């Protein structure tokens, strides 16, 4: 019976540990794949149904890849006046609200990051107070009414244009920027606004991209505030339009359809196509901002 020398014993031990690690990693990857499948498959189902031809769908046979492609549901939705009105409302709220949100939060956060600001501690307390306590739905509605913003898209933009949590995180980031850069700019005669625009903001691209994405998604998914503050059905955003389609028993009442097209496309296919149309812009934007998002999520983290 051969006896292993110390080197052989060490190598055997390393091989055993490596085999155990490989088994562990395989199990973890398998579990993560199952979790990912539970998230991807429902969305894949929505896409497949939305592109499935009516005759195939009505046969009751489901395929993971459309047996017969059709874009008829998308054609009906995209040329409907109701969808175009909702898209116009969502586009205005999103593309006007996002810059206002980012500018308001970044401006206030940069101001609060300066120790020389008079009343800085009191303003900080007031900002934190709004994070812990809210006025409530009825006082907010009365406030919007007194401002004359009822049935205005700005009623969906201004209440969420500045958030306490966002301000606190941005303030933490601005406080960590090297003070030497700003002092050098001050010596060269750079004013506060110019310094903020030309020096501070370019150094904060990852943070700004992250919160721009947050603001974009928030405004694009505007729903509850639209129901409260908007009274004109033609001004309702996409999420309200989508909810009507999903909950309606007769989609032809929501989507502008001719009588001859009423039964041409199944209602479930129409619902799935509308879901894809509403979610698609977010899916298209995220990959381009992912590299900034990965850095920006750590903004304001405590460093050891």
N, C-alpha and C positions, 0 to 999 in steps of 0.2 A: 504494500500500500504506500503510494507516494505521498510525501508531505510537502505542502506548498511552502515556499520560502516567503519572507515578509513582503517582497515586491509583488509576487503573484497574488498574495492575499489582498494587498491594497488594490491591485487591478481588478480582482474579482469583486471586491466590495464596491468599487467605482462603477463597474458594469451593472451590478445589481441596483445601485442607486439610480443609474441612468435609465434602466429598464422601468423602475418604479415611477420615475419622473415622466417618462414617455406615456405610460399607462394613465397617469393622472392627467396629463395634458390632453390626451385623447378623450377621456371622459368629460373634461371641462369643455372641450370644443364641441363634443356631441350635444351636451346640454345647452350650450349657447346657440348651436344651430337649431335645436328644437324651439328655443325661445324666439329666435329670429323668424323661424317659419310661422309661428303663431301671429307675428306682426306683418309679415310680407304676404302670406297667402290671402288674408281677407282683402287687402288692397289689390292683389293680382286678380282676385275674383271679380272685384268691381270693374277693373279695366277690361277683363275678358267679356263680361256681360255687356258692357257698354258698346263693344265693337262686334258683338254677335248679331248675325242677321235674324230678323224676326221669325222666319220659318224654322230656323234651327232652335231658337229659344223656345218657341211654342211646342216643339216636339218633346220637350222635357228632358233632353239629353244635355248634360253639361260636359264641356271639354276645357282642359286647362289652356288650350290654344284654340282660338275661334276656328271652327270648321269652315265657316263661311263669313267673311268680313263684311261689315256694313257700317257706314258713317251717317246713316239716315237720322239717328237720334241726335247726333251732334248738329246736323244741318237744321233740324227743326228747332233746337234750342238756341243756336247762335243767331238765327235770323228772326227770332221772336222779339217783339218790342219790349216785352217785360224783362227779358234777359239783358237787352241793351241798356235799358234804364237802370237796372240794378248794377250792371258793370260800370256805368258812368258814375253812379253814386259811390261805389266802392273805390274806384280809381281816384276820385276827388278826395275822399276821406283819407286814403292811404298815401297818395303822393303829395298832398298838402300837409297832412298831419305828421308824417314821419320827419320831415325836416324841422317842423316847429318843435316836435318832441325832443329831437336830438339837440337842437340849438338851445332850447330852454333849459334842459337838464344840464348840458355841458357848461353853459354860461353861469348858472347858479352854483354848480359844483366848483368851478374854478374860482368863483368869488369867495366861497366859503373855505377854500383851501388856503387863503391868505390870512396869516395871523394879524396883520395890520388892519384888517377890515373892522370898522367901528360896529359894535353890536353883534359881532360874529357869534358869540356864544348864545345870545338870545335867539338869533335867526336859526342856529342849529337846533335849539330846543323846539322852536316852532315847527321846523321841518320834521323832526322826530315825532312831534305830537300828532301830525297828520298821518304818520305811519301807524300809530296805535289807535287813533280814534277818528271816525268818519262822521260826517253830518247825517248821513242817511239818504234814502232815495227821495223822500218827499221834500226835505229842505233843498236838495240839489235840483229837483224839478222846479221849485219856486224860484230858485236863483236863476236857472236858465230862462224861465218865463219873464222875470224882471229884466233880464239882459236882452230880451227880444230874440232869443235863439231857438225858440220852439219851432219845429219844422224847418230847421236849418242844419246843414251838414256840419257846421262849426260846433253845434251842440254835441256832436260825437267826437270832435277833435280836441277842443279846449279843456274839458274836464280831466282828460288823461294826458295832457300835454306835458305835465311835470309830475314826476313821482318821487316820493321820499326815498324809497329804496334805491332807485337809480341814481339819485343825487348823492346819496351817501357812498355808494360804490365808486362813482366817478370822482368824488372828492378825495377818497382814499388813494385813487390812482394819481390824481394831480399832485397830491401831497408828497408822493414818492419820486416825482420827477426831480432831477438834479437842479438845485437852486443856482448853481454856478452858471448854467446856461442863461437863465433869466437875468442874472446880475450882469453878465457880459452884454446882453442885449440892451439893458438899461443904460449901461455906460456908453453904448453906441447911439443913444438917443431914441431907442425904440419905446413907443407908448404901450399902454396896457392892452388896448384892443389889437394893435398890430402884433404884439408879442403873442397874444392868445391865438390869433388867426394864423400867423406865419411860422411860429415856433412850437407852441404847445400842441396845437391840433395835429400837425404832421407827426409828432412824436407819439400820438395817441390813436393811431389808425386802427390797431387791433381792438382797442376798447370801443372806439366809435363804431366800427363795423359790427361788433357784437350787439350793441344797443340799438343800432339802426335796424338790424335784423329783428330784434325783439319788438321794436316799435312797428315795423312793417307788418309782422305777423299779427300783432294785436289789432291794428287798424283794419287789416284785411279781413279779420274774423269778427269785425264789429257786428254785434247782434243785439244784446240786451239794451244798450243805450239807444240804438235805433228804434226799438219798439217803444221806448219811453218817450223820446223827444221828437220823433217824426210822425206826422199825421197823414202826410200825402203818400199814397201807395207807390207813386212814380218815383219817389225819392228813397225808397227802401234799398239797402245794399244787398249784395249777393247772398249773404248768409240768411237773411230773412226770406229772400226769394227761394233759396234752397230748402229752407224749412217748410215753406208752403208746398213745394213739389213733393218732398218726402212724406208729409203728413196728409196731403190731399188724396181723396179717394178717386178723384177725376182730374188728372193732370191737364186735360184740355181746358179746364177753367183757369189754370195758372199760365200755361204756355199758350201763346197765340197759335192756334191750329185751325186749319180749315176742317170742315165737317168730313170731307173725304179722307183726311189724314188722321182722323181721331182714333181709329182702330188699326191703323197701318203699323204703328210701332208700339210694342207692349209697354205698359206704364213702368214696369220694373227696369227695362232697358233705358227708358228716358231718365229715370231717377239716377241710375248708375252713371250715365253720361254727364248729367249735371254735377254729380259729385266730382268727377274727374276734372271738369272744366274749372270748378271752384278751387280745387287743391293744386292744380297744375302750376300756377305761377310761383307758389312757394317752393315746389319741388325744383323748379328751374333756377330759382335765385340761390337757394342754399348751397349748391356745389361751388359756386363762384366765391362765396363768402366763408367757406369751410376753413380755409387756412387762417383767416383772421379770427374765426369763431373759436378755434382750438386754443388760441392764445388768450382771447378776450374773456373766456369763462373763468380764468384765474385772476382776473382783475380784482384788486382789492384784497386778495388773500393775504393772510398773516405769514410773514416770512420768518423762518427760524434762524 
